Amino acid sequence: DGGITQSPKYLFRKEGQNVTLSCEQNLNHDAMYWYRQDPGQGLRLIYYSQIVNDFQKGDIAEGYSVSREKKESFPLTVTSAQKNPTAFYLCASTRSWTNKETQYFGPGTRLLVL
Amino acid sequence: AQSVTQLGSHVSVSEGALVLLRCNYSSSVPPYLFWYVQYPNQGLQLLLKYTSAATLVKGINGFEAEFKKSETSFHLTKPSAHMSDAAEYFCAVSDLTVGGKLIFGQGTELSVKP
């Protein structure tokens, strides 16, 4: 079955540590997205990539970095510069980057700070 | 700028009662609108979407939504609530300045009482 996988399900970060969240899709989708979800705040866009080897900052990119070296993969690194990283992180993809497209979501990664 | 407002962060209904979740949007041009559902600690799943065809849109699990341009609304309804409908629901509008990007409302948590 096609879909989006995210790993790990739970991730613990120590102070000053960089951590990387994995997002893989086998839907052959061109565009991929990373969202951060905090209680009562909906979803906020961190980064997005419309094609391989290209990505753009979203609304809350500070303290995060991404890469898009392969079509199926879009890892997110939470750097030590992100002072409040505790949240639920969701990866999504769309077949193309036109406005009618449905976003398909992965199961999410919950990041906690030790 | 486009935006989405969901009225009521928490809605509680009895099993078998009507479900009504409210969503109002702001857009200078005809929008593309989406409703997603999220169960605890999971990703988002598409319920239905409006892409300028029929104004009454039917989705999965017995949900439907009606696009009303005069009221700038896209409310989600279900005639008879089931216990399994308890979840968080998000309304979203396509960001016309960034292909594929969605702007989400803050979510409405639906509780279903037996």
Interface residues (C-beta under 8 A of the other chain):
Chain A: I4 Q6 A31 Y33 G40 Q41 G42 L43 L45 Y48 Q50 Q56 G58 F88 L90 A92 T94 S96 W97 T98 N99 K100 E101 T102 Q103 Y104 F105 G106 P107 G108 R110
Chain B: S9 Y32 F34 Y36 N41 Q42 G43 L44 Q45 L46 K49 T51 F90 S94 D95 L96 V98 G99 G100 K101 L102 F104 G105 Q106 G107
